[in-house]
């Protein structure tokens, strides 16, 4: 208790310097926490992927479509329980900056394939009845203030024309990491329109979503699907959902590496700030350390005081930084909702914050401590007066 | 009655400092005994080596050659950790600039050396109160050094020095930063510690009035101990 009292009193001796250092640590913890959360969010869909969900796409490229006729063939393959499909629409809502994911899907099978999206039964039924109906995630509907029955107009980019949808449902994620920013509508509506307006683009889908009967047979099902379409005009590549999402993420490897690098640069900077504070502190207190040594305090106790004070500053900043991370992450998540559908600070990030601040506190004290211990008692006493 | 039992034995001690490329001799083959219960004043001009000799006796500096025995322990042979433990148990310090820890109250400053003992919190409290009462500061327990006068700070420093009941008490210019009245109070206190409690005191001073309280006065000049002058009996 006595030692803790000394540590806090020492840490607060230069209030302005300590405050500025703590503010530095708070900003670093905030920046580090938010950057780590960006990375976590990036990988969130990997964590959220279902083990029994497979994605079948064109083996040449993800942007090339597959014939809808494949659906029935896949459905008949051994080990397949159900098949749905999904097609990227890529429309513009009012302005290009209003980006959100839009998919043409087969609503019945799509909603069955993704049980993590909950739609109230009456809304589900309304969606299935209305060929021009659409469903939006809760956060997306909130962002644009959409209500059930609103007409939402998208301007096609891949599929030319102006497309009107009536909002029939708003889904909510049953898990915290579920993406609530997706907009989906009937593929039939898209396809029937294309038959009239864009000959050659009809009867095609982006990817098939395959649900397997059991987890043990996933590899077998993958092989059987791809073997079925070997030497066809559109060969397939089937992957587990996790591999499919990781493939997406690998396209942004450089960005993630850059974010990770920046997050560690932030730590390096704050290490320098805390180390500078501790160096000044220890230099000013060489005389006091000499007095303590004179009284019989050994090097271990002197080191404890310096390391303790450094930890008080870094941990104080860390605690306040963590406290601020949550509200700021909420604001950041709301502002960047179109890019980060579920921006949640994970417990792992908090543990990293704590571990980092402890490491910073310890590293920052090493050189000042070494200096304080090595200074002879008589030399230290001469600095007083 | 004069006590003849030597508690500090200094034998052929030499010490020099390096200043850049130069070696500056400070103490030159000093041999002297200090008896138990003695109040010794070391006097001499600035740079004569008196503070260096005091530091060597107190085990906060190292000799170049020679040996120092305190109460039978050859402190010149101890390693740093042993020396720290020895200082905690055997030496009380009083400095010119008091050297109190500014973030601790008078009570906490006096308690500081007791943290290195096995005393319980309650026992420590009792010791601290006795020590502060002995220097007439029972009413200033919760005050920080900055709230005390120079004389009061030095009294706290004396209480801190004696609270562990050390074998020797060393004082480096204890009145050097005080006005005349406060200096007299401090010297009276030290005199009382020596006469009433039998504390062995080794004091470095420039102040002839302070030195008058000592039983033995020794002069140091250019690293050599000169005359000895006995003026009071204990």
Interface residues (C-beta under 8 A of the other chain):
Chain A: X2 X6 X9 X10 X13 X287 X288 X291 X292 X293 X294 X295 X296 X297 X298 X299 X376 X377 X378 X381 X384 X385
Chain B: X52 X55 X58 X60 X61 X80 X81 X84 X85 X86 X87 X88 X89 X93 X95 X96 X97 X99 X101 X102 X103 X104 X108 X111 X112 X113 X115 X116 X160
